[in-house]
């Protein structure tokens, strides 16, 4: 993996660049690297929160994450602060539900207690 990072170049507007960190988008290894990091991230830092039932659902698709939590047990600011302290190069930028609805990728998630309805956006 270190060799891949050291020989990581891309061309933009006829100029050759080498990223300071990470892998260029579109690189064949970028999705594998992302999946590996996010699985480690979940196992190391999120699993204990899931086990404590403070977060009821944690789903990620590449680098998009949806978190459903019990607001009576944990506050969204605590989740954001905790996650942003885990790694210097990751930052959680939350989008909160509005009128019991939130968009995630091409889906509209609608809170219909005790379930969630899913519509295509």
Steps between C-alpha positions, in 0.01 A plus 500: 500500500789735580636446148159589351488823703855595397430442130166675501467758221220654300467746213275806507502767227818348352688531831626203702422501873584275793258521794659576837286233664249239395432365154377688193130460423452244229807300597423126495624470858300794644177307563687212669694744715181687596311181587791371710534828691125539563466139621792553740343833606168329572652201683737712710291809576132445421428141606495576875249784441281264296528234771389755763186564285567878489522478121235274351626499141836580344521446124766623264528497124855594402543822701133585555369398841151496649467477877167446673516555874275534803502872586388416855821301557758699305522850347605557138774745608660224710498263201653767272765604753595140579528397136699810402759423769567146377724584204650832390408444134135408551221745568134428555283770343152414623178573318210469740151385419241760411135420578594138563671467159858489378665429165771234480657450160198458265260401777254691714484354851173582679456442873176312561543380858584219564628447144668695222337532159734519203412678175712559191599866470 
